[in-house]
Amino acid sequence: MLMKYFTPRFYRLFAAFILIIGLATSCFDDRDDNLVPGSTSVTLEIKDFVWKAMNAVYLYKNEISDLADDRFSTDEEYNAYLNSFDTPEELFESLIYQRETVDRFSLIVDDYVALEQQLSGVYKTNGLEYFLYLEPGSNDNVFVIVRLVLHDSPAEEAGIERGDIITGINGIELNRDNYIDLLFGSDSFTLNFGNYDDNGTDILEDDTVTSNSESITLAARTLNENPVYQTNIFEVDGKKVGYLVYNGFTNEYDNQLNDAFGFFKSNNVEELILDIRYNGGGSVQSASYLGSMITGQFNGDVFSKLVYNDNLQSLNSEYKFSSSFGGNSINSLGLDRVYVIATGNSASASELLINSLGAYINVIHVGSNTVGKTQASITVYDSPDLGRQGANPAHTYALQPLVATSVNLNNQPVPGTGLTPDILVNETPRDFDLLGDPEERLLAAALADIAGNGRFGLRVGDDFIQLESGKKEFPNTGLIIDNPGNLKKSERFKISQ
């Protein structure tokens, strides 16, 4: 069973950043002996599967008293317990450890075929990913900014681009009460577009969003998403800088990822900017391959380690830097530093990559705090060994529980509060230039730091003072930025030397 380390893609699509409110192995054969004898209820069978799977593999098993191996003394007691829950979902949620703060990620699904497609990059979509914001000065009206348009999708074919503003669906303006139904209620709808106007000032509060006459009708279809989204090469002070937008650690596309690094290698790239700002995670193995592509000088060394619950310590494992996979040589750049663009939409394997590489080379994190997910998960099925083969044909329920903690070479996990950036730069409604545009806010920050002028990207440290001349002065550093670009008066950036 492929280990996945991720925030599920459909969570990423559905839970767009809303600024509206302020292991199939034989070790699993020896599961608990509490069976449901003679059960004829499919629902009861599913509940039985939920409890036994969580009892077998859940990372936080020891924290949940109802998952103790000696929790039930008789089959009758066990059946009564299962029947005390109306649905499998209710039972599953009762077994989650501190849902709001610790385990924010385990999930149960009633259609594992759809889940498998999601994890492999195959799913039904119109190709739009976006953020939602309240209109400036309003507590009710909502507008959408397109953050990403997937390649070969209906949205791309319709000419929609990153940064486009959507104010309504099917002629109905978006607001707090209707945006969920309008955006997620149908596979086909008409988008109504609008304009964002900063009114010629640096003050966000006086910005306006107005509808215009443009509209486009989109219908979702099944899409195979290649997470290797975009590659560019820039030249900075005579130095070649590679830029890669990578949107998911999907093992089915490891060859395409390696090809991207082949492109960089053949062009003698000396610096790399890895853009994973919208990457919710995926395969740990793909992450270790990517780490090997960035470096190349640590073959055989430990990249990342997975630690399981007390009952499954024999499964503790290491992922190592490697020089090949699937019979193909890895295209390695041999870098000793890398710039990584990561944000509050970067999770799991994205954070694992930063955390694991940071034990070996200089990883400069540009953007904002990441999600804070240091745990790995697997897909668990209702079968004798919890694997896909032999799954109960009576239903298609599956679990994606957290089963292990990821740590780097130095046994350091990703903090639950996320990884803190070295160069703090936030995306705002004004800042959605096309990815790969050297003036795009986060990319510009990385390029500026490589050039050594710090024009857009500012280091964490002392607060700046906005001068009337438009310059920014940084107390205690003696530094004044002459051309701060598109930094806004209402935002707080910091710097240190």
C-alpha positions as CSV (number, residue, x, y, z in Angstrom):
1,M,0.0,0.0,0.0
2,L,1.5,3.4,-1.0
3,M,2.2,5.6,1.9
4,K,0.5,9.0,1.4
5,Y,1.4,12.1,3.4
6,F,-1.1,14.8,2.5
7,T,-4.0,17.0,3.0
8,P,-6.5,15.4,0.6
9,R,-6.9,17.2,-2.7
10,F,-10.6,17.7,-2.4
11,Y,-10.1,19.3,1.0
12,R,-7.7,21.7,-0.8
13,L,-10.3,22.4,-3.5
14,F,-13.2,22.8,-1.1
15,A,-11.5,24.6,1.7
16,A,-10.1,27.4,-0.4
17,F,-8.6,30.1,1.8
18,I,-11.7,31.9,3.0
19,L,-11.3,35.2,4.6
20,I,-14.9,35.4,5.6
21,I,-14.7,34.5,9.3
22,G,-12.1,37.0,11.1
23,L,0.0,-0.2,4.5
24,A,-1.0,-3.5,3.4
25,T,1.2,-5.8,5.5
26,S,0.7,-9.1,7.3
27,C,1.1,-7.3,10.6
28,F,-2.5,-6.3,10.3
29,D,-3.8,-9.8,10.1
30,D,-3.7,-10.2,13.9
31,R,-6.3,-7.6,14.8
32,D,-8.6,-7.5,17.8
33,D,-10.7,-10.7,18.2
34,N,-13.9,-8.8,18.9
35,L,-16.0,-9.8,15.9
36,V,-19.6,-9.2,15.0
37,P,-20.9,-12.8,14.9
38,G,-23.6,-13.5,12.3
39,S,-24.0,-9.8,11.4
40,T,-26.4,-9.2,8.5
41,S,-26.3,-5.4,8.7
42,V,-24.0,-3.7,6.2
43,T,-24.0,-0.6,8.4
44,L,-22.9,-2.7,11.3
45,E,-20.2,-4.3,9.2
46,I,-18.9,-0.9,8.3
47,K,-18.8,0.2,11.9
48,D,-17.0,-3.0,12.8
49,F,-14.4,-2.2,10.1
50,V,-14.0,1.4,11.3
51,W,-13.3,0.4,14.9
52,K,-10.9,-2.5,14.1
53,A,-9.0,-0.5,11.5
54,M,-8.5,2.4,13.9
55,N,-7.6,0.0,16.7
56,A,-4.9,-1.5,14.4
57,V,-3.2,1.5,12.8
58,Y,-4.3,4.8,14.3
59,L,-1.3,7.0,15.3
60,Y,-3.1,8.2,18.5
61,K,-4.6,4.9,19.5
62,N,-3.1,5.2,23.1
63,E,-4.9,8.5,23.6
64,I,-8.4,7.1,22.8
65,S,-9.7,4.9,25.6
66,D,-12.3,3.3,23.3
67,L,-9.5,2.0,21.1
68,A,-7.9,0.0,23.9
69,D,-7.3,-3.7,23.1
70,D,-9.2,-4.7,26.2
71,R,-12.0,-2.2,25.8
72,F,-14.7,-4.9,25.4
73,S,-15.1,-8.1,27.4
74,T,-17.9,-9.7,25.3
75,D,-19.2,-9.6,21.8
76,E,-22.5,-8.3,23.1
77,E,-20.8,-5.3,24.7
78,Y,-18.9,-4.6,21.5
79,N,-22.1,-4.8,19.4
80,A,-23.9,-2.5,21.8
81,Y,-21.1,0.0,21.5
82,L,-21.2,-0.1,17.7
83,N,-25.0,0.3,17.7
84,S,-24.8,3.3,20.0
85,F,-23.6,5.3,16.9
86,D,-26.1,6.2,14.2
87,T,-23.6,6.2,11.4
88,P,-20.0,5.0,10.6
89,E,-19.0,8.6,10.3
90,E,-20.2,9.4,13.9
91,L,-18.2,6.4,15.2
92,F,-15.1,7.5,13.3
93,E,-15.3,11.0,14.6
94,S,-15.6,9.8,18.2
95,L,-12.2,8.0,17.8
96,I,-10.3,11.1,16.5
97,Y,-7.8,12.6,18.9
98,Q,-8.3,16.3,19.4
99,R,-9.9,17.0,16.1
100,E,-9.5,20.8,16.2
101,T,-5.8,21.0,17.2
102,V,-4.0,17.7,16.7
103,D,-5.6,15.4,14.2
104,R,-7.2,17.8,11.7
105,F,-6.6,15.4,8.8
106,S,-7.9,11.8,9.3
107,L,-11.0,11.1,7.2
108,I,-13.6,8.5,6.3
109,V,-15.1,8.2,2.8
110,D,-18.0,6.2,1.5
111,D,-16.5,5.9,-2.0
112,Y,-12.9,4.7,-2.0
113,V,-12.8,4.7,-5.8
114,A,-13.3,8.5,-5.8
115,L,-10.6,8.8,-3.1
116,E,-8.2,6.7,-5.1
117,Q,-8.7,8.9,-8.1
118,Q,-8.2,12.0,-6.1
119,L,-4.9,10.6,-4.7
120,S,-3.7,9.7,-8.2
121,G,-4.6,13.1,-9.7
122,V,-7.7,11.9,-11.5
123,Y,-10.9,13.7,-10.5
124,K,-13.9,15.6,-11.9
125,T,-13.2,19.4,-12.0
126,N,-13.7,22.5,-14.1
127,G,-10.0,23.3,-13.6
128,L,-10.4,26.3,-11.3
129,E,-8.8,26.8,-7.9
130,Y,-9.4,30.0,-6.1
131,F,-9.6,32.0,-2.9
132,L,-12.6,33.7,-1.5
133,Y,-12.6,37.1,0.2
134,L,-15.1,39.6,1.6
135,E,-15.4,42.7,-0.5
136,P,-13.6,45.6,1.1
137,G,-16.0,47.5,3.4
138,S,-18.6,44.7,3.4
139,N,-19.4,42.0,5.9
140,D,-21.6,40.1,3.5
141,N,-20.6,40.3,-0.1
142,V,-18.0,37.7,-1.3
143,F,-15.8,37.6,-4.4
144,V,-13.5,35.0,-5.8
145,I,-10.0,35.4,-7.1
146,V,-8.7,32.6,-9.4
147,R,-5.4,31.4,-7.9
148,L,-4.7,28.6,-10.4
149,V,-6.1,27.3,-13.7
150,L,-5.3,23.6,-14.3
151,H,-3.8,22.7,-17.6
152,D,-6.0,21.0,-20.3
153,S,-9.1,21.9,-18.2
154,P,-12.4,23.5,-19.2
155,A,-11.3,26.7,-17.4
156,E,-8.0,26.9,-19.4
157,E,-9.8,26.2,-22.7
158,A,-12.3,29.0,-21.8
159,G,-9.4,31.5,-21.4
160,I,-9.7,32.0,-17.6
161,E,-6.5,33.1,-16.0
162,R,-5.0,33.4,-12.5
163,G,-6.1,36.7,-11.0
164,D,-9.5,36.8,-12.7
165,I,-12.3,38.1,-10.4
166,I,-15.6,36.3,-10.0
167,T,-18.5,38.1,-8.4
168,G,-21.4,35.8,-9.1
169,I,-22.7,32.5,-10.3
170,N,-25.6,32.1,-12.7
171,G,-26.3,35.9,-12.4
172,I,-26.5,35.7,-8.6
173,E,-24.0,37.7,-6.6
174,L,-22.0,35.8,-4.1
175,N,-22.5,36.3,-0.4
176,R,-21.9,34.6,2.9
177,D,-25.1,32.7,2.8
178,N,-25.1,31.4,-0.8
179,Y,-21.4,30.9,-1.9
180,I,-21.3,27.2,-0.9
181,D,-24.4,26.3,-2.8
182,L,-23.5,28.3,-5.8
183,L,-19.9,27.2,-6.1
184,F,-20.3,23.6,-5.1
185,G,-23.9,22.8,-5.9
186,S,-23.5,21.8,-9.6
187,D,-21.0,20.5,-12.1
188,S,-22.0,23.2,-14.5
189,F,-22.6,26.9,-14.0
190,T,-22.0,30.3,-15.5
191,L,-19.3,32.5,-13.9
192,N,-20.0,36.2,-13.7
193,F,-16.8,38.3,-13.7
194,G,-15.8,41.6,-12.1
195,N,-13.1,44.1,-11.7
196,Y,-10.8,44.9,-8.7
197,D,-9.9,48.6,-8.4
198,D,-7.3,49.9,-5.8
199,N,-8.5,53.5,-6.5
200,G,-5.0,54.6,-7.0
201,T,-4.0,54.3,-3.3
202,D,-2.0,51.9,-1.2
203,I,-4.9,51.6,1.3
204,L,-6.6,48.3,1.0
205,E,-9.8,49.5,2.8
206,D,-10.8,51.8,-0.1
207,D,-10.4,49.1,-2.8
208,T,-13.6,48.2,-4.6
209,V,-14.9,45.2,-6.5
210,T,-17.5,45.7,-9.2
211,S,-19.3,43.3,-11.5
212,N,-18.9,43.6,-15.3
213,S,-20.7,42.1,-18.3
214,E,-18.4,39.2,-18.9
215,S,-19.5,35.7,-18.2
216,I,-18.3,32.1,-19.0
217,T,-20.2,28.8,-18.7
218,L,-18.1,25.9,-17.4
219,A,-18.9,22.2,-17.1
220,A,-16.7,19.9,-15.0
221,R,-15.1,16.8,-16.5
222,T,-12.7,14.1,-15.4
223,L,-9.1,15.4,-15.5
224,N,-5.7,13.8,-15.1
225,E,-3.7,16.5,-13.4
226,N,0.0,16.6,-13.9
227,P,1.3,18.3,-10.7
228,V,4.5,19.4,-12.6
229,Y,2.7,22.6,-13.5
230,Q,5.3,25.0,-14.9
231,T,9.1,25.4,-15.4
232,N,11.0,28.6,-16.1
233,I,14.6,29.7,-16.2
234,F,15.6,33.2,-15.2
235,E,19.0,34.9,-15.3
236,V,19.9,36.9,-12.2
237,D,23.3,38.7,-12.2
238,G,24.6,36.2,-14.8
239,K,23.4,33.2,-12.8
240,K,20.7,30.8,-14.1
241,V,17.8,30.3,-11.7
242,G,15.3,27.5,-12.2
243,Y,11.7,27.9,-11.2
244,L,9.3,25.0,-10.8
245,V,5.6,25.1,-9.8
246,Y,4.8,21.7,-8.3
247,N,1.3,21.2,-7.1
248,G,1.2,17.6,-5.7
249,F,3.5,14.8,-4.7
250,T,1.7,12.4,-7.0
251,N,3.9,9.3,-7.6
252,E,2.3,8.6,-11.0
253,Y,4.1,11.7,-12.2
254,D,7.6,11.1,-10.8
255,N,9.0,10.7,-14.3
256,Q,7.7,14.1,-15.4
257,L,9.2,15.6,-12.2
258,N,12.5,14.0,-13.1
259,D,12.2,15.3,-16.7
260,A,11.8,18.9,-15.3
261,F,15.0,18.5,-13.4
262,G,16.6,17.1,-16.6
263,F,15.6,20.4,-18.3
264,F,17.2,22.4,-15.4
265,K,20.4,20.3,-15.4
266,S,20.9,20.6,-19.2
267,N,20.6,24.3,-18.9
268,N,23.2,24.5,-16.1
269,V,20.8,25.9,-13.5
270,E,22.7,27.2,-10.4
271,E,19.8,28.2,-8.2
272,L,16.3,26.8,-7.8
273,I,13.0,28.3,-6.7
274,L,10.5,25.5,-5.9
275,D,7.0,26.9,-5.8
276,I,4.7,24.6,-3.7
277,R,2.4,27.4,-2.4
278,Y,-0.7,25.3,-3.4
279,N,0.8,21.8,-2.8
280,G,-1.2,19.9,-0.2
281,G,1.1,16.9,-0.1
282,G,1.1,13.3,-1.4
283,S,3.6,10.5,-1.6
284,V,6.5,10.4,0.9
285,Q,8.6,8.5,-1.7
286,S,8.0,11.3,-4.3
287,A,9.2,13.8,-1.7
288,S,12.4,11.8,-1.2
289,Y,12.9,11.7,-4.9
290,L,12.4,15.4,-5.2
291,G,14.9,16.0,-2.4
292,S,17.4,13.8,-4.3
293,M,16.8,15.8,-7.5
294,I,17.5,19.1,-5.7
295,T,20.7,17.7,-4.1
296,G,22.5,14.6,-5.3
297,Q,25.4,14.7,-2.9
298,F,23.7,12.7,-0.1
299,N,22.8,9.4,-1.8
300,G,22.1,6.7,0.8
301,D,21.7,9.1,3.7
302,V,18.4,9.4,5.6
303,F,16.0,11.9,4.1
304,S,13.0,11.3,6.4
305,K,11.8,8.9,9.0
306,L,8.3,7.6,9.9
307,V,7.4,6.6,13.4
308,Y,4.3,4.5,14.1
309,N,2.2,4.0,17.2
310,D,3.5,1.8,20.1
311,N,1.9,-1.4,18.7
312,L,3.5,-0.9,15.2
313,Q,7.0,0.0,16.0
314,S,8.3,-2.7,13.7
315,L,6.9,-0.6,10.8
316,N,9.1,2.4,11.6
317,S,10.9,3.2,8.4
318,E,13.4,5.5,6.7
319,Y,13.3,7.1,3.3
320,K,16.7,7.8,1.9
321,F,18.2,10.0,-0.8
322,S,18.7,8.0,-3.9
323,S,20.3,8.3,-7.4
324,S,17.6,6.4,-9.3
325,F,14.1,5.1,-9.3
326,G,12.3,2.7,-11.5
327,G,15.4,2.0,-13.5
328,N,15.9,5.7,-14.3
329,S,18.8,7.9,-13.1
330,I,17.7,10.9,-11.0
331,N,18.6,14.2,-12.6
332,S,20.3,15.9,-9.6
333,L,21.4,19.5,-9.4
334,G,23.8,19.2,-6.5
335,L,22.6,22.3,-4.8
336,D,23.5,23.4,-1.3
337,R,20.6,25.8,-1.0
338,V,17.1,26.0,-2.4
339,Y,14.4,28.7,-2.3
340,V,10.9,27.2,-1.5
341,I,7.8,29.2,-1.9
342,A,5.3,27.8,0.6
343,T,2.1,29.2,2.3
344,G,-0.9,28.3,4.4
345,N,-1.9,26.0,1.5
346,S,1.3,24.0,1.7
347,A,0.9,20.9,3.8
348,S,2.2,17.4,4.6
349,A,4.8,16.2,2.1
350,S,5.5,19.9,1.2
351,E,6.4,20.5,4.8
352,L,8.2,17.2,5.1
353,L,10.4,18.3,2.1
354,I,11.3,21.6,3.7
355,N,11.9,20.0,7.1
356,S,13.9,17.1,5.8
357,L,16.1,19.1,3.3
358,G,16.7,21.6,6.0
359,A,18.8,19.1,7.9
360,Y,21.3,19.0,5.0
361,I,21.2,22.2,3.0
362,N,20.1,25.9,3.3
363,V,16.3,26.0,2.7
364,I,15.0,29.5,2.3
365,H,11.3,29.5,2.9
366,V,9.5,32.4,1.1
367,G,5.8,33.1,1.8
368,S,3.9,32.5,5.0
369,N,3.3,29.9,7.7
370,T,2.5,26.5,6.4
371,V,-0.4,24.2,7.6
372,G,1.5,22.3,10.3
373,K,1.0,18.6,9.4
374,T,3.8,16.3,10.4
375,Q,1.8,13.1,10.2
376,A,1.5,10.5,7.4
377,S,-1.6,8.5,6.5
378,I,-2.6,5.5,4.5
379,T,-5.8,4.3,2.8
380,V,-7.4,1.5,4.8
381,Y,-10.0,-0.9,3.4
382,D,-12.4,-3.4,4.9
383,S,-10.3,-6.5,4.1
384,P,-8.5,-9.1,6.2
385,D,-5.2,-7.2,5.9
386,L,-6.8,-3.7,5.5
387,G,-5.5,-3.6,1.9
388,R,-7.4,-3.0,-1.3
389,Q,-7.3,-6.6,-2.4
390,G,-10.2,-8.6,-0.9
391,A,-12.1,-5.5,0.2
392,N,-15.7,-6.2,1.3
393,P,-17.9,-6.0,-1.8
394,A,-20.9,-5.0,0.2
395,H,-19.7,-1.3,0.5
396,T,-17.1,1.1,-0.6
397,Y,-16.2,2.8,2.7
398,A,-12.5,3.4,3.4
399,L,-10.5,5.3,6.0
400,Q,-7.5,7.7,5.6
401,P,-6.2,7.8,9.2
402,L,-3.0,9.3,10.4
403,V,-0.7,6.3,11.1
404,A,2.8,7.7,11.6
405,T,4.8,10.9,12.5
406,S,7.3,12.2,10.1
407,V,10.6,13.5,11.4
408,N,13.9,14.6,9.7
409,L,17.4,13.3,10.2
410,N,17.6,15.1,13.6
411,N,14.2,13.6,14.7
412,Q,12.6,17.0,14.4
413,P,8.9,17.0,13.3
414,V,7.1,19.8,11.5
415,P,5.6,22.1,14.3
416,G,1.8,21.9,14.6
417,T,1.8,25.6,14.0
418,G,3.5,25.2,10.7
419,L,6.8,26.2,9.3
420,T,7.7,29.9,9.7
421,P,9.0,31.7,6.6
422,D,12.5,33.2,6.3
423,I,11.1,35.8,4.0
424,L,7.6,36.8,4.9
425,V,5.4,37.7,1.9
426,N,1.6,37.3,1.8
427,E,-0.7,37.1,-1.2
428,T,-3.3,39.7,-1.1
429,P,-6.2,40.4,-3.6
430,R,-3.9,42.8,-5.5
431,D,-1.1,40.3,-6.0
432,F,-2.2,37.6,-8.3
433,D,0.1,38.1,-11.3
434,L,0.6,35.1,-13.5
435,L,2.9,32.4,-12.0
436,G,6.3,32.7,-13.5
437,D,6.0,36.5,-14.0
438,P,9.2,37.8,-12.3
439,E,7.1,40.6,-10.8
440,E,4.7,38.1,-9.2
441,R,4.9,38.9,-5.5
442,L,6.3,35.7,-4.0
443,L,8.6,34.9,-7.0
444,A,9.9,38.4,-7.0
445,A,10.8,38.1,-3.3
446,A,12.9,35.0,-4.0
447,L,14.6,36.5,-7.1
448,A,15.4,39.7,-5.1
449,D,17.0,37.7,-2.4
450,I,19.1,35.8,-4.9
451,A,20.1,39.1,-6.4
452,G,20.9,40.4,-2.9
453,N,18.9,43.5,-3.1
454,G,15.9,42.5,-0.9
455,R,13.6,44.8,-2.9
456,F,10.4,42.7,-2.4
457,G,11.3,40.0,0.1
458,L,12.0,41.2,3.6
459,R,13.6,39.1,6.3
460,V,11.8,38.4,9.6
461,G,13.0,40.7,12.4
462,D,12.5,44.4,13.1
463,D,9.4,46.3,12.0
464,F,9.7,48.8,9.2
465,I,8.5,52.4,9.2
466,Q,6.6,53.7,6.2
467,L,8.1,57.0,5.1
468,E,6.1,59.7,3.3
469,S,8.5,59.5,0.4
470,G,7.3,56.0,-0.3
471,K,10.5,54.5,1.0
472,K,10.6,52.0,3.9
473,E,13.1,52.4,6.7
474,F,14.1,49.6,9.0
475,P,15.1,50.8,12.5
476,N,18.2,49.2,14.1
477,T,19.5,48.1,10.7
478,G,20.4,51.3,8.9
479,L,18.5,50.0,5.9
480,I,16.2,52.0,3.7
481,I,14.4,50.3,0.8
482,D,14.2,52.8,-2.1
483,N,11.8,50.8,-4.3
484,P,9.5,48.7,-2.1
485,G,7.5,47.6,-5.1
486,N,3.9,46.6,-4.3
487,L,4.3,46.4,-0.5
488,K,1.2,48.0,1.1
489,K,1.0,50.4,4.0
490,S,-1.7,48.3,5.7
491,E,0.5,45.2,5.8
492,R,3.3,44.5,8.4
493,F,6.5,43.1,7.0
494,K,9.8,42.6,9.0
495,I,13.5,42.4,8.3
496,S,16.7,41.4,10.1
497,Q,20.4,41.2,9.1
